[in-house]
Amino acid sequence: MVRRRKAKKKGPVFGVPKGIVLLATPEGWRTGVLTGEGGMLCGRLDVPISTGPQDARVAAAVMVTELARDFHATDVEVNWDPSREPWSWTAQVTLTAEDEPASPDAGG
């Protein structure tokens, strides 16, 4: 009997989110999530087609925040850029500074 070696469990197939593109289309809200490694994940935002722009931005930010936490065990912050087009928005995604190392002269 031949035994197969178990494949090592790989990490996520996409990198840490770096940016978001949110588009309103006739079919509904669409997102593109840019990763630090240069990849892009595209898909439909899971909100009703009648969702307003502010609520769609909130939903996209929550989605990216949860992706970073669930797949990379890290917290991120989403900051939306001013809109240049009436139905298109972009945001910068940055790691939060919660885990900054303590300064050398702190306590000691």
N, C-alpha and C positions, 0 to 999 in steps of 0.2 A: 504494500500500500504506500502510495506517495503522499506525503503531507505537504500542504502548501504553507508557506510562511505567511503569517498575517502581515498585511501591509501596515506600515506605521501610519498612525493617524496624523494627517496633515492639518496645518492651520487653515484659516479662511483663504479662499481663492482670490480674494480681493484685498486691497490695502486699506489703510486707515483713511477715512474720508477727509478731503482737503477743501472741497467746494461743492456747491449745489447750483444747478440750473433748474428753474421751475418755469414751465410753459403752460399757458392756457390754450387748449386746442378745442375744436368743435366736438371731439370725442371725449374730452375730459382733461384733467390735469396730468401733465407728464413731468418726470424728473430725470435729471442726469446727475449722478453723484461722481465727482472727480476724486481719484485717490492719489495719495502721496507718491505712489509708484508709477503714476502716469496712466492708469486705467480709468475706465468709465463704466458705471452701471446705469443702464437706462431702464425706465419702466413707467408704469402708470401709478399715480398716487391714489391710494385707496380712500378716496373721499367722493361724495356725490358730485355729479357734474355741475350742480347748482351752487357749490361751495364758493364763497367769495374769496378774493385774493388774500386778504389778511389771514383767514382761517386756513387757506391752502398753504401759506408760508409757515404757519404754526405746525400744521400736520407734517410738512416736509422736514422741518427742524426736529420734530419729535422722532420721525423715522430715522434720520441720520444719527441722532443722539443714541437711540436704542441700538442701532447697528454697531456703532463704535463700542458701546458698553458690552453687548452680547458677544460680539465676535473678536474684539481686541482688548476687552477688560480695561477700557480707558474711557475717561469722560471728555467730551468735547463741548465747545461753545459755538453757536451759529450766529453770525452777524450778517444781516442782509444789507446789500449795497443799494444805493438809490436806484430806482427803476429808470432805465433809459428808454424802454419800450412799454406800451400800455399793457401788454399781456406776457411779459417776460421779466423774470427776476433772477438775480444771482446772489450767492452768499458765500462768505469765507467761513471755513470750519477750522477751528484751532483747538489744540489740546488745552484743557484747563490747567491752571497753575497750582492745583491742590497739593500735588506731591513734590513741591520744590524742596531741594535739600536745605537743611538748616545751615545757617552761617556758622563758620568755625568759631567765632567768639560768643555764640549763644550758649550760655550756661557752661561753666567749666572751670 
